[in-house]
């Protein structure tokens, strides 16, 4: 197992542990209060658990080395994790909205709000800390799976804040209808996050280009490494999980020797690969004169 893969799957296990703990805390909070808003929060934690488990699986798949059937490796497996989490969020959102509508039609009083808020607040703090940890790990390892898990958990944090606010409003105003209304709003909110995660998955599977900032870094590196008589064209990029791929045509004078051209390509590839982490570069040498006539 590659070192970064080992570390990434440890973070996935952290997310699973946090999901199990927050499920317990939020379920207790719902059970002692009867709040449908807190129930919606607990349901989303089950989604967190499923998403974290699937993310762990996909991260382990990415460690599989390239083979004849997958010569570019298995890095895109992480995009399935993002899409899976997005789909789960949609299902949970529909369940939350349905439960909220039912409670809105048949309101019930809330009980033991103090203890319920305590358990919910503790679970929210745990999710917040884990979300920040996963965000840093996702950025460090360039992991789509960890980044998606972080975004999902952070959505859960803001969801919990909204739910607690709704329950407190019920306690202050005595208007029980506020609890299901907040639950419905929570469902609609996380549905949006599900859409965003699904879009991230589709972008990755459709070979979306690297970000403009990354492409700008690559063009700056090309301008720095190429001599005045050489230029480039057809700079293309894509990303597959933690791995990024770039291909570019390098144009040089036609009277250059093969050795000189080869040395330049080596220098270009080394410079680009040093610019971005986990970057694989493919270069193609062409005579500059042929380009001018083409």
C-alpha positions as CSV (number, residue, x, y, z in Angstrom):
1,X,0.0,0.0,0.0
2,X,1.3,3.4,-0.9
3,X,2.0,5.6,2.2
4,X,-0.4,8.4,1.2
5,X,-3.2,5.7,0.6
6,X,-2.5,4.3,4.1
7,X,-2.9,7.7,5.7
8,X,-6.0,8.5,3.6
9,X,-7.8,5.4,4.7
10,X,-7.0,6.2,8.4
11,X,-8.8,9.5,7.9
12,X,-11.8,7.5,6.5
13,X,-11.8,5.4,9.6
14,X,-11.9,8.6,11.7
15,X,-15.0,9.7,9.8
16,X,-16.7,6.3,10.4
17,X,-15.9,6.5,14.1
18,X,-17.3,10.0,14.3
19,X,-20.5,8.9,12.4
20,X,-21.1,6.1,14.9
21,X,-20.7,8.4,17.8
22,X,-22.9,11.2,16.5
23,X,-25.6,8.7,15.5
24,X,-25.7,7.6,19.2
25,X,-25.8,11.1,20.5
26,X,-28.4,12.4,18.1
27,X,-30.6,9.4,18.5
28,X,-30.6,9.9,22.3
29,X,-31.4,13.6,21.7
30,X,-34.3,12.7,19.5
31,X,-35.6,10.0,21.9
32,X,-35.7,12.2,25.0
33,X,-37.2,15.3,23.2
34,X,-39.4,13.9,20.5
35,X,-38.1,16.6,18.1
36,X,-38.6,15.7,14.4
37,X,-35.8,18.2,13.7
38,X,-33.4,16.2,15.9
39,X,-34.7,13.0,14.2
40,X,-33.8,14.5,10.8
41,X,-30.3,15.3,12.2
42,X,-29.9,11.7,13.3
43,X,-31.0,10.3,10.0
44,X,-28.4,12.4,8.2
45,X,-25.7,10.9,10.5
46,X,-26.7,7.4,9.1
47,X,-26.0,8.9,5.7
48,X,-22.6,10.1,7.0
49,X,-21.8,6.6,8.1
50,X,-22.7,5.0,4.8
51,X,-20.8,7.7,2.9
52,X,-17.7,7.3,5.1
53,X,-17.8,3.5,4.7
54,X,-18.0,3.8,0.9
55,X,-15.3,6.4,0.9
56,X,-13.0,4.0,2.7
57,X,-13.8,1.3,0.2
58,X,-13.0,3.6,-2.8
59,X,-9.8,4.8,-1.2
60,X,-8.6,1.2,-0.8
61,X,-9.5,0.6,-4.4
62,X,-7.2,3.4,-5.5
63,X,-4.2,1.6,-4.1
64,X,-4.6,-1.1,-6.8
65,X,-1.6,-0.6,-9.1
66,X,-2.2,-0.1,-12.9
67,X,-2.8,-3.2,-14.9
68,X,-3.5,-4.2,-18.5
69,X,-7.2,-3.3,-18.2
70,X,-6.5,-0.1,-16.3
71,X,-3.2,1.3,-17.5
72,X,-3.8,4.7,-15.9
73,X,-4.5,3.2,-12.5
74,X,-7.7,3.2,-10.4
75,X,-7.7,6.8,-9.2
76,X,-11.2,7.6,-10.5
77,X,-12.7,5.2,-7.9
78,X,-12.9,8.2,-5.5
79,X,-15.5,9.9,-7.8
80,X,-17.9,7.0,-7.1
81,X,-17.6,7.9,-3.5
82,X,-18.6,11.5,-4.1
83,X,-21.5,10.4,-6.3
84,X,-22.6,7.8,-3.8
85,X,-22.7,10.3,-1.0
86,X,-24.7,12.7,-3.1
87,X,-27.3,10.0,-3.8
88,X,-27.6,9.1,-0.2
89,X,-28.0,12.7,0.8
90,X,-30.9,13.0,-1.7
91,X,-32.6,9.9,-0.1
92,X,-32.1,11.3,3.4
93,X,-33.4,14.7,2.4
94,X,-36.6,13.2,1.0
95,X,-37.1,11.2,4.2
96,X,-36.5,14.3,6.3
97,X,-38.9,16.4,4.3
98,X,-41.6,13.7,4.5
99,X,-41.2,13.3,8.2
100,X,-41.4,17.1,8.7
101,X,-44.6,17.4,6.6
102,X,-46.2,14.6,8.6
103,X,-45.3,16.3,11.9
104,X,-46.4,19.7,10.6
105,X,-49.9,18.2,9.9
106,X,-49.9,16.5,13.3
107,X,-47.8,18.6,15.7
108,X,-46.6,17.2,19.1
109,X,-45.1,18.9,22.1
110,X,-41.3,18.6,22.7
111,X,-39.9,17.3,26.0
112,X,-36.6,17.4,27.9
113,X,-35.1,20.1,25.7
114,X,-32.1,20.8,27.9
115,X,-30.6,17.3,27.7
116,X,-31.5,17.0,24.0
117,X,-29.6,20.2,23.3
118,X,-26.6,19.0,25.2
119,X,-26.4,15.7,23.3
120,X,-27.0,17.5,20.0
121,X,-24.4,20.2,20.7
122,X,-21.8,17.6,21.6
123,X,-22.4,15.7,18.3
124,X,-22.2,18.9,16.4
125,X,-18.8,19.8,17.9
126,X,-17.5,16.3,17.0
127,X,-18.6,16.7,13.4
128,X,-17.1,20.2,13.2
129,X,-13.7,19.0,14.4
130,X,-13.7,15.9,12.1
131,X,-14.9,18.0,9.1
132,X,-12.0,20.4,9.5
133,X,-9.6,17.5,9.9
134,X,-10.9,15.8,6.7
135,X,-10.7,19.1,4.8
136,X,-7.1,19.5,5.6
137,X,-6.4,15.9,4.8
138,X,-8.3,16.2,1.5
139,X,-6.2,19.2,0.5
140,X,-3.0,17.6,1.6
141,X,-3.5,14.3,-0.3
142,X,-5.5,15.8,-3.1
143,X,-8.3,13.3,-2.3
144,X,-11.8,13.9,-3.7
145,X,-13.2,11.2,-1.3
146,X,-11.9,13.0,1.8
147,X,-12.9,16.4,0.5
148,X,-16.5,15.2,-0.2
149,X,-16.7,13.6,3.2
150,X,-15.6,16.9,4.8
151,X,-18.1,18.9,2.9
152,X,-20.9,16.5,3.8
153,X,-19.9,16.6,7.5
154,X,-19.8,20.4,7.4
155,X,-23.2,20.5,5.9
156,X,-24.3,18.3,8.9
157,X,-22.8,20.8,11.2
158,X,-24.8,23.7,9.8
159,X,-27.9,21.4,9.7
160,X,-27.5,20.7,13.4
161,X,-27.1,24.4,14.2
162,X,-30.4,25.1,12.3
163,X,-32.2,22.2,14.0
164,X,-31.1,23.4,17.5
165,X,-32.2,26.9,16.6
166,X,-35.6,25.5,15.6
167,X,-36.0,23.6,18.9
168,X,-34.9,26.6,20.9
169,X,-37.5,28.7,19.1
170,X,-40.2,26.2,20.0
171,X,-39.1,26.4,23.7
172,X,-39.1,30.2,23.6
173,X,-42.4,30.7,21.7
174,X,-44.3,27.6,22.4
175,X,-45.0,27.3,18.6
176,X,-44.6,23.6,17.9
177,X,-45.0,24.0,14.2
178,X,-41.5,25.7,14.0
179,X,-39.8,22.3,14.6
180,X,-41.1,20.5,11.5
181,X,-40.7,23.7,9.4
182,X,-37.0,23.8,10.4
183,X,-36.8,20.0,9.6
184,X,-38.2,20.6,6.1
185,X,-35.8,23.5,5.5
186,X,-32.9,21.2,6.6
187,X,-34.0,18.5,4.1
188,X,-34.1,21.0,1.3
189,X,-30.7,22.4,2.3
190,X,-28.9,19.1,2.3
191,X,-30.6,18.1,-1.0
192,X,-28.6,21.0,-2.5
193,X,-25.4,19.6,-1.1
194,X,-26.3,16.2,-2.5
195,X,-26.6,17.8,-6.0
196,X,-23.2,19.5,-5.6
197,X,-21.5,16.3,-4.6
198,X,-23.1,14.5,-7.5
199,X,-21.9,17.2,-9.9
200,X,-18.4,16.8,-8.5
201,X,-18.5,13.1,-9.3
202,X,-19.8,13.6,-12.8
203,X,-17.1,16.2,-13.5
204,X,-14.4,13.8,-12.5
205,X,-15.8,10.9,-14.4
206,X,-16.1,13.1,-17.5
207,X,-12.4,14.1,-17.3
208,X,-12.9,17.7,-16.3
209,X,-9.8,19.9,-16.8
210,X,-7.7,21.0,-13.9
211,X,-8.6,24.2,-12.1
212,X,-7.7,27.5,-13.8
213,X,-5.3,28.3,-11.0
214,X,-3.4,25.0,-11.6
215,X,-3.4,25.5,-15.4
216,X,-1.9,29.0,-14.8
217,X,0.9,27.5,-12.7
218,X,1.6,25.0,-15.5
219,X,1.7,27.7,-18.2
220,X,4.1,29.8,-16.1
221,X,6.3,26.7,-15.6
222,X,6.3,26.1,-19.4
223,X,7.2,29.7,-20.2
224,X,10.1,29.5,-17.7
225,X,11.6,26.2,-18.9
226,X,11.3,26.6,-22.7
227,X,14.1,28.4,-24.6
228,X,13.1,31.4,-26.9
229,X,13.2,29.3,-30.0
230,X,10.7,26.7,-28.7
231,X,7.0,27.0,-27.9
232,X,4.0,24.8,-27.0
233,X,0.4,24.1,-27.9
234,X,-2.5,21.8,-27.2
235,X,-2.1,21.9,-23.4
236,X,-4.7,19.5,-22.1
237,X,-5.3,18.2,-18.6
238,X,-7.6,15.9,-16.6
239,X,-7.8,14.6,-13.1
240,X,-8.4,11.0,-11.8
241,X,-8.8,11.1,-8.1
242,X,-5.5,12.1,-6.5
243,X,-3.7,11.8,-9.9
244,X,-3.6,14.5,-12.5
245,X,-2.6,14.1,-16.1
246,X,-1.3,16.7,-18.6
247,X,-0.3,16.4,-22.2
248,X,1.3,19.1,-24.3
249,X,2.9,19.5,-27.7
250,X,6.4,21.0,-27.7
251,X,7.4,22.8,-30.9
252,X,11.1,23.3,-31.7
253,X,13.1,24.3,-34.8
254,X,13.2,21.5,-37.4
255,X,17.0,21.4,-37.5
256,X,17.3,20.4,-33.8
257,X,18.9,17.0,-33.2
258,X,16.8,14.2,-31.7
259,X,19.0,14.3,-28.6
260,X,18.5,18.1,-28.1
261,X,14.7,17.7,-28.5
262,X,14.6,14.7,-26.1
263,X,16.6,16.6,-23.5
264,X,14.2,19.5,-23.7
265,X,11.2,17.2,-23.2
266,X,12.8,15.7,-20.2
267,X,13.3,19.2,-18.7
268,X,9.7,20.1,-19.5
269,X,8.3,17.0,-17.9
270,X,10.5,17.4,-14.8
271,X,9.5,21.1,-14.4
272,X,5.8,20.4,-14.7
273,X,5.8,17.4,-12.4
274,X,7.5,19.5,-9.8
275,X,4.9,22.2,-10.2
276,X,1.8,20.2,-9.1
277,X,1.7,17.1,-6.8
278,X,0.9,13.7,-8.3
279,X,1.1,15.0,-11.9
280,X,1.8,12.7,-14.8
281,X,3.1,14.5,-17.9
282,X,3.1,13.3,-21.5
283,X,4.9,15.4,-24.1
284,X,5.0,15.3,-27.9
285,X,7.8,16.9,-30.0
286,X,7.0,18.6,-33.3
287,X,9.0,20.8,-35.7
288,X,8.0,24.4,-35.4
289,X,8.0,24.9,-39.2
290,X,5.3,22.3,-39.7
291,X,3.1,24.1,-37.3
292,X,3.5,27.4,-39.1
293,X,2.4,25.7,-42.4
294,X,-0.5,23.8,-40.7
